């Protein structure tokens, strides 16, 4: 399932880069906000 692969990818990145959970959650949140903004402005 794609969502499981995405979660695993974020976990691997978090561990490889030694990022704490709150920071990683902020990064993920910012990424999705940016993607949504870009998607809305493309219409």
PDB file of N, H, CA, C and O in Angstrom:
ATOM      1  N   UNK A   1       0.843  -1.187   0.000  1.00  0.00           N
ATOM      2  CA  UNK A   1       0.000   0.000   0.000  1.00  0.00           C
ATOM      3  C   UNK A   1       0.884   1.246   0.000  1.00  0.00           C
ATOM      4  O   UNK A   1       1.882   1.299   0.718  1.00  0.00           O
ATOM      5  N   UNK A   2       0.527   2.230  -0.790  1.00  0.00           N
ATOM      6  H   UNK A   2      -0.284   2.187  -1.373  1.00  0.00           H
ATOM      7  CA  UNK A   2       1.347   3.429  -0.969  1.00  0.00           C
ATOM      8  C   UNK A   2       1.504   4.236   0.318  1.00  0.00           C
ATOM      9  O   UNK A   2       2.579   4.772   0.584  1.00  0.00           O
ATOM     10  N   UNK A   3       0.442   4.326   1.115  1.00  0.00           N
ATOM     11  H   UNK A   3      -0.432   3.891   0.898  1.00  0.00           H
ATOM     12  CA  UNK A   3       0.521   5.129   2.339  1.00  0.00           C
ATOM     13  C   UNK A   3       1.508   4.522   3.341  1.00  0.00           C
ATOM     14  O   UNK A   3       2.187   5.248   4.068  1.00  0.00           O
ATOM     15  N   UNK A   4       1.582   3.206   3.374  1.00  0.00           N
ATOM     16  H   UNK A   4       1.031   2.616   2.783  1.00  0.00           H
ATOM     17  CA  UNK A   4       2.531   2.544   4.276  1.00  0.00           C
ATOM     18  C   UNK A   4       3.952   2.823   3.819  1.00  0.00           C
ATOM     19  O   UNK A   4       4.832   3.071   4.644  1.00  0.00           O
ATOM     20  N   UNK A   5       4.188   2.785   2.505  1.00  0.00           N
ATOM     21  H   UNK A   5       3.474   2.584   1.835  1.00  0.00           H
ATOM     22  CA  UNK A   5       5.518   3.101   1.978  1.00  0.00           C
ATOM     23  C   UNK A   5       5.909   4.531   2.292  1.00  0.00           C
ATOM     24  O   UNK A   5       7.067   4.801   2.609  1.00  0.00           O
ATOM     25  N   UNK A   6       4.964   5.448   2.209  1.00  0.00           N
ATOM     26  H   UNK A   6       4.023   5.228   1.951  1.00  0.00           H
ATOM     27  CA  UNK A   6       5.232   6.840   2.520  1.00  0.00           C
ATOM     28  C   UNK A   6       5.610   7.009   3.989  1.00  0.00           C
ATOM     29  O   UNK A   6       6.560   7.721   4.316  1.00  0.00           O
ATOM     30  N   UNK A   7       4.874   6.361   4.853  1.00  0.00           N
ATOM     31  H   UNK A   7       4.103   5.783   4.587  1.00  0.00           H
ATOM     32  CA  UNK A   7       5.163   6.429   6.291  1.00  0.00           C
ATOM     33  C   UNK A   7       6.541   5.852   6.581  1.00  0.00           C
ATOM     34  O   UNK A   7       7.313   6.430   7.346  1.00  0.00           O
ATOM     35  N   UNK A   8       6.848   4.717   5.972  1.00  0.00           N
ATOM     36  H   UNK A   8       6.221   4.248   5.351  1.00  0.00           H
ATOM     37  CA  UNK A   8       8.160   4.107   6.179  1.00  0.00           C
ATOM     38  C   UNK A   8       9.274   5.007   5.657  1.00  0.00           C
ATOM     39  O   UNK A   8      10.336   5.102   6.272  1.00  0.00           O
ATOM     40  N   UNK A   9       9.039   5.663   4.536  1.00  0.00           N
ATOM     41  H   UNK A   9       8.176   5.587   4.036  1.00  0.00           H
ATOM     42  CA  UNK A   9      10.045   6.560   3.973  1.00  0.00           C
ATOM     43  C   UNK A   9      10.316   7.723   4.924  1.00  0.00           C
ATOM     44  O   UNK A   9      11.471   8.093   5.138  1.00  0.00           O
ATOM     45  N   UNK A  10       9.258   8.301   5.496  1.00  0.00           N
ATOM     46  H   UNK A  10       8.320   8.001   5.322  1.00  0.00           H
ATOM     47  CA  UNK A  10       9.440   9.395   6.451  1.00  0.00           C
ATOM     48  C   UNK A  10      10.159   8.911   7.711  1.00  0.00           C
ATOM     49  O   UNK A  10      10.997   9.625   8.260  1.00  0.00           O
ATOM     50  N   UNK A  11       9.833   7.700   8.168  1.00  0.00           N
ATOM     51  H   UNK A  11       9.152   7.119   7.722  1.00  0.00           H
ATOM     52  CA  UNK A  11      10.508   7.163   9.348  1.00  0.00           C
ATOM     53  C   UNK A  11      11.993   6.945   9.076  1.00  0.00           C
ATOM     54  O   UNK A  11      12.841   7.273   9.906  1.00  0.00           O
ATOM     55  N   UNK A  12      12.294   6.393   7.914  1.00  0.00           N
ATOM     56  H   UNK A  12      11.605   6.127   7.239  1.00  0.00           H
ATOM     57  CA  UNK A  12      13.699   6.166   7.557  1.00  0.00           C
ATOM     58  C   UNK A  12      14.463   7.483   7.472  1.00  0.00           C
ATOM     59  O   UNK A  12      15.587   7.589   7.963  1.00  0.00           O
ATOM     60  N   UNK A  13      13.852   8.479   6.852  1.00  0.00           N
ATOM     61  H   UNK A  13      12.939   8.393   6.454  1.00  0.00           H
ATOM     62  CA  UNK A  13      14.496   9.791   6.726  1.00  0.00           C
ATOM     63  C   UNK A  13      14.734  10.398   8.106  1.00  0.00           C
ATOM     64  O   UNK A  13      15.808  10.932   8.385  1.00  0.00           O
ATOM     65  N   UNK A  14      13.721  10.309   8.965  1.00  0.00           N
ATOM     66  H   UNK A  14      12.848   9.876   8.739  1.00  0.00           H
ATOM     67  CA  UNK A  14      13.813  10.865  10.319  1.00  0.00           C
ATOM     68  C   UNK A  14      14.978  10.230  11.079  1.00  0.00           C
ATOM     69  O   UNK A  14      15.749  10.925  11.742  1.00  0.00           O
ATOM     70  N   UNK A  15      15.098   8.928  10.981  1.00  0.00           N
ATOM     71  H   UNK A  15      14.472   8.363  10.443  1.00  0.00           H
ATOM     72  CA  UNK A  15      16.168   8.223  11.685  1.00  0.00           C
ATOM     73  C   UNK A  15      17.536   8.509  11.064  1.00  0.00           C
ATOM     74  O   UNK A  15      18.516   8.700  11.785  1.00  0.00           O
ATOM     75  N   UNK A  16      17.605   8.537   9.745  1.00  0.00           N
ATOM     76  H   UNK A  16      16.810   8.382   9.160  1.00  0.00           H
ATOM     77  CA  UNK A  16      18.884   8.754   9.061  1.00  0.00           C
ATOM     78  C   UNK A  16      19.434  10.148   9.341  1.00  0.00           C
ATOM     79  O   UNK A  16      20.645  10.329   9.475  1.00  0.00           O
ATOM     80  N   UNK A  17      18.548  11.124   9.429  1.00  0.00           N
ATOM     81  H   UNK A  17      17.565  10.977   9.321  1.00  0.00           H
ATOM     82  CA  UNK A  17      18.972  12.507   9.637  1.00  0.00           C
ATOM     83  C   UNK A  17      18.959  12.922  11.107  1.00  0.00           C
ATOM     84  O   UNK A  17      19.297  14.057  11.442  1.00  0.00           O
ATOM     85  N   UNK A  18      18.564  11.991  11.985  1.00  0.00           N
ATOM     86  H   UNK A  18      18.289  11.069  11.713  1.00  0.00           H
ATOM     87  CA  UNK A  18      18.528  12.240  13.430  1.00  0.00           C
ATOM     88  C   UNK A  18      17.656  13.454  13.759  1.00  0.00           C
ATOM     89  O   UNK A  18      18.079  14.369  14.466  1.00  0.00           O
ATOM     90  N   UNK A  19      16.436  13.441  13.233  1.00  0.00           N
ATOM     91  H   UNK A  19      16.092  12.698  12.659  1.00  0.00           H
ATOM     92  CA  UNK A  19      15.484  14.532  13.447  1.00  0.00           C
ATOM     93  C   UNK A  19      14.478  14.105  14.507  1.00  0.00           C
ATOM     94  O   UNK A  19      13.977  12.982  14.470  1.00  0.00           O
ATOM     95  N   UNK A  20      14.179  14.996  15.453  1.00  0.00           N
ATOM     96  H   UNK A  20      14.586  15.909  15.483  1.00  0.00           H
ATOM     97  CA  UNK A  20      13.198  14.651  16.478  1.00  0.00           C
ATOM     98  C   UNK A  20      11.779  14.686  15.887  1.00  0.00           C
ATOM     99  O   UNK A  20      11.536  15.294  14.844  1.00  0.00           O
ATOM    100  N   UNK A  21      10.872  14.029  16.573  1.00  0.00           N
ATOM    101  H   UNK A  21      11.070  13.536  17.420  1.00  0.00           H
ATOM    102  CA  UNK A  21       9.503  13.869  16.066  1.00  0.00           C
ATOM    103  C   UNK A  21       8.784  15.203  15.814  1.00  0.00           C
ATOM    104  O   UNK A  21       8.195  15.368  14.746  1.00  0.00           O
ATOM    105  N   UNK A  22       8.808  16.157  16.751  1.00  0.00           N
ATOM    106  H   UNK A  22       9.287  16.023  17.619  1.00  0.00           H
ATOM    107  CA  UNK A  22       8.112  17.429  16.486  1.00  0.00           C
ATOM    108  C   UNK A  22       8.634  18.162  15.251  1.00  0.00           C
ATOM    109  O   UNK A  22       7.860  18.747  14.493  1.00  0.00           O
ATOM    110  N   UNK A  23       9.941  18.126  15.058  1.00  0.00           N
ATOM    111  H   UNK A  23      10.570  17.652  15.674  1.00  0.00           H
ATOM    112  CA  UNK A  23      10.519  18.776  13.885  1.00  0.00           C
ATOM    113  C   UNK A  23      10.076  18.066  12.612  1.00  0.00           C
ATOM    114  O   UNK A  23       9.725  18.712  11.625  1.00  0.00           O
ATOM    115  N   UNK A  24      10.093  16.751  12.635  1.00  0.00           N
ATOM    116  H   UNK A  24      10.378  16.226  13.436  1.00  0.00           H
ATOM    117  CA  UNK A  24       9.687  15.977  11.464  1.00  0.00           C
ATOM    118  C   UNK A  24       8.216  16.221  11.142  1.00  0.00           C
ATOM    119  O   UNK A  24       7.849  16.345   9.974  1.00  0.00           O
ATOM    120  N   UNK A  25       7.382  16.291  12.159  1.00  0.00           N
ATOM    121  H   UNK A  25       7.679  16.191  13.108  1.00  0.00           H
ATOM    122  CA  UNK A  25       5.954  16.545  11.937  1.00  0.00           C
ATOM    123  C   UNK A  25       5.746  17.926  11.312  1.00  0.00           C
ATOM    124  O   UNK A  25       4.883  18.090  10.450  1.00  0.00           O
ATOM    125  N   UNK A  26       6.520  18.908  11.734  1.00  0.00           N
ATOM    126  H   UNK A  26       7.221  18.776  12.434  1.00  0.00           H
ATOM    127  CA  UNK A  26       6.428  20.250  11.158  1.00  0.00           C
ATOM    128  C   UNK A  26       6.853  20.243   9.694  1.00  0.00           C
ATOM    129  O   UNK A  26       6.221  20.890   8.859  1.00  0.00           O
ATOM    130  N   UNK A  27       7.900  19.526   9.388  1.00  0.00           N
ATOM    131  H   UNK A  27       8.413  19.000  10.066  1.00  0.00           H
ATOM    132  CA  UNK A  27       8.371  19.419   8.005  1.00  0.00           C
ATOM    133  C   UNK A  27       7.286  18.783   7.130  1.00  0.00           C
ATOM    134  O   UNK A  27       6.982  19.293   6.051  1.00  0.00           O
ATOM    135  N   UNK A  28       6.711  17.688   7.584  1.00  0.00           N
ATOM    136  H   UNK A  28       6.958  17.274   8.460  1.00  0.00           H
ATOM    137  CA  UNK A  28       5.664  17.003   6.821  1.00  0.00           C
ATOM    138  C   UNK A  28       4.463  17.926   6.631  1.00  0.00           C
ATOM    139  O   UNK A  28       3.903  18.005   5.537  1.00  0.00           O
ATOM    140  N   UNK A  29       4.075  18.612   7.678  1.00  0.00           N
ATOM    141  H   UNK A  29       4.529  18.548   8.567  1.00  0.00           H
ATOM    142  CA  UNK A  29       2.950  19.547   7.600  1.00  0.00           C
ATOM    143  C   UNK A  29       3.226  20.645   6.571  1.00  0.00           C
ATOM    144  O   UNK A  29       2.364  20.968   5.754  1.00  0.00           O
ATOM    145  N   UNK A  30       4.418  21.209   6.616  1.00  0.00           N
ATOM    146  H   UNK A  30       5.118  20.947   7.279  1.00  0.00           H
ATOM    147  CA  UNK A  30       4.788  22.273   5.666  1.00  0.00           C
ATOM    148  C   UNK A  30       4.794  21.759   4.228  1.00  0.00           C
ATOM    149  O   UNK A  30       4.371  22.467   3.313  1.00  0.00           O
ATOM    150  N   UNK A  31       5.266  20.544   4.027  1.00  0.00           N
ATOM    151  H   UNK A  31       5.610  19.969   4.770  1.00  0.00           H
ATOM    152  CA  UNK A  31       5.294  19.959   2.686  1.00  0.00           C
ATOM    153  C   UNK A  31       3.877  19.834   2.133  1.00  0.00           C
ATOM    154  O   UNK A  31       3.621  20.224   0.994  1.00  0.00           O
ATOM    155  N   UNK A  32       2.964  19.298   2.921  1.00  0.00           N
ATOM    156  H   UNK A  32       3.171  18.981   3.847  1.00  0.00           H
ATOM    157  CA  UNK A  32       1.600  19.114   2.439  1.00  0.00           C
ATOM    158  C   UNK A  32       0.883  20.448   2.235  1.00  0.00           C
ATOM    159  O   UNK A  32       0.100  20.589   1.296  1.00  0.00           O
ATOM    160  N   UNK A  33       1.140  21.418   3.095  1.00  0.00           N
ATOM    161  H   UNK A  33       1.776  21.303   3.858  1.00  0.00           H
ATOM    162  CA  UNK A  33       0.546  22.748   2.908  1.00  0.00           C
ATOM    163  C   UNK A  33       1.025  23.362   1.599  1.00  0.00           C
ATOM    164  O   UNK A  33       0.239  23.945   0.852  1.00  0.00           O
ATOM    165  N   UNK A  34       2.317  23.226   1.328  1.00  0.00           N
ATOM    166  H   UNK A  34       2.955  22.752   1.935  1.00  0.00           H
ATOM    167  CA  UNK A  34       2.873  23.770   0.091  1.00  0.00           C
ATOM    168  C   UNK A  34       2.274  23.082  -1.130  1.00  0.00           C
ATOM    169  O   UNK A  34       1.925  23.741  -2.109  1.00  0.00           O
ATOM    170  N   UNK A  35       2.156  21.768  -1.072  1.00  0.00           N
ATOM    171  H   UNK A  35       2.439  21.232  -0.276  1.00  0.00           H
ATOM    172  CA  UNK A  35       1.557  21.025  -2.188  1.00  0.00           C
ATOM    173  C   UNK A  35       0.109  21.442  -2.426  1.00  0.00           C
ATOM    174  O   UNK A  35      -0.322  21.593  -3.570  1.00  0.00           O
ATOM    175  N   UNK A  36      -0.632  21.625  -1.346  1.00  0.00           N
ATOM    176  H   UNK A  36      -0.282  21.502  -0.417  1.00  0.00           H
ATOM    177  CA  UNK A  36      -2.027  22.053  -1.493  1.00  0.00           C
ATOM    178  C   UNK A  36      -2.116  23.456  -2.091  1.00  0.00           C
ATOM    179  O   UNK A  36      -2.960  23.719  -2.948  1.00  0.00           O
ATOM    180  N   UNK A  37      -1.244  24.353  -1.638  1.00  0.00           N
ATOM    181  H   UNK A  37      -0.558  24.139  -0.942  1.00  0.00           H
ATOM    182  CA  UNK A  37      -1.232  25.708  -2.194  1.00  0.00           C
ATOM    183  C   UNK A  37      -0.950  25.683  -3.693  1.00  0.00           C
ATOM    184  O   UNK A  37      -1.615  26.370  -4.468  1.00  0.00           O
ATOM    185  N   UNK A  38       0.032  24.894  -4.092  1.00  0.00           N
ATOM    186  H   UNK A  38       0.572  24.336  -3.462  1.00  0.00           H
ATOM    187  CA  UNK A  38       0.384  24.798  -5.492  1.00  0.00           C
ATOM    188  C   UNK A  38      -0.761  24.200  -6.307  1.00  0.00           C
ATOM    189  O   UNK A  38      -1.027  24.636  -7.427  1.00  0.00           O
ATOM    190  N   UNK A  39      -1.428  23.213  -5.748  1.00  0.00           N
ATOM    191  H   UNK A  39      -1.212  22.858  -4.839  1.00  0.00           H
ATOM    192  CA  UNK A  39      -2.543  22.550  -6.430  1.00  0.00           C
ATOM    193  C   UNK A  39      -3.702  23.543  -6.616  1.00  0.00           C
ATOM    194  O   UNK A  39      -4.317  23.573  -7.681  1.00  0.00           O
ATOM    195  N   UNK A  40      -3.999  24.334  -5.615  1.00  0.00           N
ATOM    196  H   UNK A  40      -3.500  24.310  -4.749  1.00  0.00           H
ATOM    197  CA  UNK A  40      -5.092  25.299  -5.683  1.00  0.00           C
ATOM    198  C   UNK A  40      -4.783  26.384  -6.703  1.00  0.00           C
ATOM    199  O   UNK A  40      -5.670  26.794  -7.451  1.00  0.00           O
ATOM    200  N   UNK A  41      -3.532  26.859  -6.748  1.00  0.00           N
ATOM    201  H   UNK A  41      -2.811  26.525  -6.141  1.00  0.00           H
ATOM    202  CA  UNK A  41      -3.169  27.947  -7.648  1.00  0.00           C
ATOM    203  C   UNK A  41      -3.060  27.485  -9.104  1.00  0.00           C
ATOM    204  O   UNK A  41      -3.034  28.320 -10.008  1.00  0.00           O
ATOM    205  N   UNK A  42      -2.997  26.184  -9.344  1.00  0.00           N
ATOM    206  H   UNK A  42      -3.018  25.506  -8.610  1.00  0.00           H
ATOM    207  CA  UNK A  42      -2.906  25.679 -10.716  1.00  0.00           C
ATOM    208  C   UNK A  42      -4.268  25.664 -11.409  1.00  0.00           C
ATOM    209  O   UNK A  42      -4.330  25.517 -12.629  1.00  0.00           O
ATOM    210  N   UNK A  43      -5.318  25.809 -10.684  1.00  0.00           N
ATOM    211  H   UNK A  43      -5.267  25.929  -9.693  1.00  0.00           H
ATOM    212  CA  UNK A  43      -6.669  25.756 -11.277  1.00  0.00           C
ATOM    213  C   UNK A  43      -6.993  27.005 -12.023  1.00  0.00           C
ATOM    214  O   UNK A  43      -8.084  27.125 -12.580  1.00  0.00           O
TER     215      UNK A  43
END
